[in-house]
Amino acid sequence: MPDIKVTIIDREGITHEIDAPTDMSMSMMEVVKAYELAEEGTFGTCGGMCMCASCQCYVESDDVELNEMGAEEDAMLSEAFNVKENSRLSCQIPVTENLEGLVLRIAPEV
């Protein structure tokens, strides 16, 4: 299965149902950037190095199996704004078949 269906809700509240490739070793941050769902220069500014939290998203689907949050991601979120219980850094979510049906909401820009 090379592509999965995911839903991303942008910062304006617009819902985008998109295809995300599972065969390109991409993160959800890279998918958001590829589809231009966040304003240039406001999302994923560190390039996916888990150093800025600008790619923070809220996971709004309960039935999707995400990878475990690592210590670096947890530490970065502890210093970020607008953090919720369902916050994740999209740069730390690899696109895999397990994400079929994922719903992500992009966190507000700080």
FIKE-263591 format. One record per residue (C-alpha): x, y, z. Coordinates in nm, 4 decimals. Each point is the difference from the previous one (the first is absolute). Layout:
<fikes>
<fike><east>X</east><north>Y</north><up>Z</up></fike>
...
</fikes>
This chain:
<fikes>
<fike><east>0.0000</east><north>0.0000</north><up>0.0000</up></fike>
<fike><east>0.2008</east><north>0.3027</north><up>-0.1199</up></fike>
<fike><east>-0.2520</east><north>0.2708</north><up>0.1051</up></fike>
<fike><east>-0.2269</east><north>0.0490</north><up>0.3000</up></fike>
<fike><east>-0.2913</east><north>0.2379</north><up>0.0482</up></fike>
<fike><east>0.0460</east><north>0.2610</north><up>0.2736</up></fike>
<fike><east>-0.1944</east><north>0.3106</north><up>0.0967</up></fike>
<fike><east>0.1795</east><north>0.3196</north><up>0.0928</up></fike>
<fike><east>-0.1822</east><north>0.3004</north><up>0.1393</up></fike>
<fike><east>0.1979</east><north>0.3155</north><up>-0.0713</up></fike>
<fike><east>0.0335</east><north>0.3091</north><up>0.2201</up></fike>
<fike><east>-0.3048</east><north>0.1585</north><up>-0.1645</up></fike>
<fike><east>-0.2131</east><north>-0.3043</north><up>0.0862</up></fike>
<fike><east>-0.0178</east><north>-0.1285</north><up>-0.3579</up></fike>
<fike><east>-0.0043</east><north>-0.3796</north><up>-0.0287</up></fike>
<fike><east>0.2265</east><north>-0.1625</north><up>-0.2584</up></fike>
<fike><east>-0.0343</east><north>-0.3707</north><up>-0.0815</up></fike>
<fike><east>0.3269</east><north>-0.1001</north><up>-0.1603</up></fike>
<fike><east>0.2090</east><north>-0.2955</north><up>-0.1093</up></fike>
<fike><east>0.3263</east><north>-0.0493</north><up>0.1870</up></fike>
<fike><east>0.2672</east><north>-0.2315</north><up>-0.1437</up></fike>
<fike><east>0.1252</east><north>-0.2787</north><up>0.2255</up></fike>
<fike><east>0.2894</east><north>-0.0912</north><up>-0.2276</up></fike>
<fike><east>0.2024</east><north>0.3231</north><up>0.0168</up></fike>
<fike><east>0.1108</east><north>0.0090</north><up>0.3680</up></fike>
<fike><east>-0.1869</east><north>0.3259</north><up>0.0570</up></fike>
<fike><east>-0.1241</east><north>0.1476</north><up>0.3255</up></fike>
<fike><east>-0.3409</east><north>0.1617</north><up>0.0411</up></fike>
<fike><east>0.1803</east><north>0.3372</north><up>0.0136</up></fike>
<fike><east>0.1377</east><north>-0.0624</north><up>-0.3486</up></fike>
<fike><east>-0.3464</east><north>-0.0967</north><up>-0.1242</up></fike>
<fike><east>-0.1505</east><north>0.3247</north><up>0.1355</up></fike>
<fike><east>0.2773</east><north>0.1980</north><up>-0.1675</up></fike>
<fike><east>-0.0290</east><north>-0.1908</north><up>-0.3294</up></fike>
<fike><east>-0.3712</east><north>0.0787</north><up>-0.0197</up></fike>
<fike><east>0.0669</east><north>0.3619</north><up>0.1108</up></fike>
<fike><east>-0.2535</east><north>-0.0212</north><up>0.2843</up></fike>
<fike><east>0.1850</east><north>0.2515</north><up>0.2192</up></fike>
<fike><east>0.1419</east><north>0.3375</north><up>-0.0921</up></fike>
<fike><east>0.3615</east><north>-0.0175</north><up>-0.1204</up></fike>
<fike><east>0.2471</east><north>0.0706</north><up>0.2803</up></fike>
<fike><east>-0.2482</east><north>-0.0699</north><up>0.2812</up></fike>
<fike><east>0.0012</east><north>-0.3796</north><up>0.0121</up></fike>
<fike><east>0.2901</east><north>-0.2413</north><up>0.0386</up></fike>
<fike><east>0.2530</east><north>0.2797</north><up>0.0153</up></fike>
<fike><east>0.2769</east><north>-0.2213</north><up>0.1428</up></fike>
<fike><east>-0.0404</east><north>-0.2445</north><up>-0.2875</up></fike>
<fike><east>-0.1230</east><north>-0.2887</north><up>0.2120</up></fike>
<fike><east>0.2800</east><north>-0.0079</north><up>0.2564</up></fike>
<fike><east>-0.2364</east><north>0.0132</north><up>0.3023</up></fike>
<fike><east>0.1433</east><north>0.3388</north><up>0.0989</up></fike>
<fike><east>-0.2757</east><north>0.2596</north><up>-0.0470</up></fike>
<fike><east>-0.3540</east><north>-0.1385</north><up>0.0559</up></fike>
<fike><east>-0.1315</east><north>0.2069</north><up>-0.2939</up></fike>
<fike><east>-0.1452</east><north>-0.3206</north><up>-0.1487</up></fike>
<fike><east>-0.2114</east><north>-0.0768</north><up>0.3060</up></fike>
<fike><east>-0.3292</east><north>-0.1684</north><up>-0.0838</up></fike>
<fike><east>-0.2901</east><north>-0.1428</north><up>0.1956</up></fike>
<fike><east>-0.0826</east><north>-0.3653</north><up>-0.0673</up></fike>
<fike><east>-0.3783</east><north>-0.0091</north><up>-0.0278</up></fike>
<fike><east>-0.0458</east><north>-0.3683</north><up>-0.0819</up></fike>
<fike><east>0.0006</east><north>-0.2627</north><up>0.2737</up></fike>
<fike><east>0.0058</east><north>-0.3071</north><up>-0.2204</up></fike>
<fike><east>0.3402</east><north>0.0547</north><up>-0.1629</up></fike>
<fike><east>0.3147</east><north>-0.1690</north><up>0.1259</up></fike>
<fike><east>0.2700</east><north>0.2689</north><up>0.0386</up></fike>
<fike><east>0.3632</east><north>-0.0593</north><up>0.0807</up></fike>
<fike><east>0.1007</east><north>0.0685</north><up>0.3606</up></fike>
<fike><east>0.1048</east><north>0.3526</north><up>0.0922</up></fike>
<fike><east>0.3737</east><north>0.0203</north><up>0.0613</up></fike>
<fike><east>0.1761</east><north>0.1936</north><up>0.2754</up></fike>
<fike><east>0.1116</east><north>0.2799</north><up>-0.2369</up></fike>
<fike><east>-0.3530</east><north>0.0555</north><up>-0.1274</up></fike>
<fike><east>-0.1415</east><north>-0.0036</north><up>0.3538</up></fike>
<fike><east>0.2616</east><north>0.2539</north><up>0.1120</up></fike>
<fike><east>-0.0699</east><north>0.2295</north><up>-0.2961</up></fike>
<fike><east>-0.3754</east><north>-0.0117</north><up>0.0605</up></fike>
<fike><east>0.0551</east><north>0.0844</north><up>0.3679</up></fike>
<fike><east>0.1383</east><north>0.3368</north><up>-0.1152</up></fike>
<fike><east>-0.2526</east><north>0.0664</north><up>-0.2790</up></fike>
<fike><east>-0.3142</east><north>0.2145</north><up>-0.0008</up></fike>
<fike><east>-0.3584</east><north>-0.1241</north><up>-0.0489</up></fike>
<fike><east>0.0902</east><north>-0.3541</north><up>0.1087</up></fike>
<fike><east>-0.2863</east><north>-0.2427</north><up>0.0616</up></fike>
<fike><east>-0.0143</east><north>-0.3629</north><up>0.1113</up></fike>
<fike><east>-0.0222</east><north>-0.1068</north><up>-0.3655</up></fike>
<fike><east>0.2920</east><north>0.2164</north><up>-0.1182</up></fike>
<fike><east>0.2736</east><north>-0.1533</north><up>-0.2122</up></fike>
<fike><east>0.2771</east><north>0.1396</north><up>-0.2158</up></fike>
<fike><east>-0.0872</east><north>-0.1026</north><up>-0.3534</up></fike>
<fike><east>0.3709</east><north>-0.0296</north><up>-0.0855</up></fike>
<fike><east>0.0130</east><north>-0.2930</north><up>0.2422</up></fike>
<fike><east>-0.2901</east><north>-0.1906</north><up>-0.1596</up></fike>
<fike><east>0.1242</east><north>-0.2180</north><up>-0.2863</up></fike>
<fike><east>-0.2520</east><north>-0.0715</north><up>-0.2738</up></fike>
<fike><east>-0.0815</east><north>-0.3695</north><up>0.0261</up></fike>
<fike><east>-0.2937</east><north>-0.2220</north><up>-0.0915</up></fike>
<fike><east>-0.1077</east><north>0.0154</north><up>0.3674</up></fike>
<fike><east>-0.1012</east><north>0.3651</north><up>-0.0513</up></fike>
<fike><east>-0.2832</east><north>-0.0797</north><up>-0.2439</up></fike>
<fike><east>-0.2908</east><north>0.2272</north><up>0.1034</up></fike>
<fike><east>0.2125</east><north>0.2316</north><up>0.2161</up></fike>
<fike><east>-0.1516</east><north>0.3393</north><up>0.0779</up></fike>
<fike><east>0.2467</east><north>0.2784</north><up>0.0920</up></fike>
<fike><east>-0.0768</east><north>0.3612</north><up>0.0836</up></fike>
<fike><east>0.2900</east><north>0.2430</north><up>-0.0443</up></fike>
<fike><east>0.0560</east><north>0.1915</north><up>0.3242</up></fike>
<fike><east>-0.0312</east><north>0.3804</north><up>-0.0055</up></fike>
<fike><east>0.3057</east><north>0.1999</north><up>-0.0966</up></fike>
<fike><east>0.1691</east><north>0.1698</north><up>0.2946</up></fike>
</fikes>
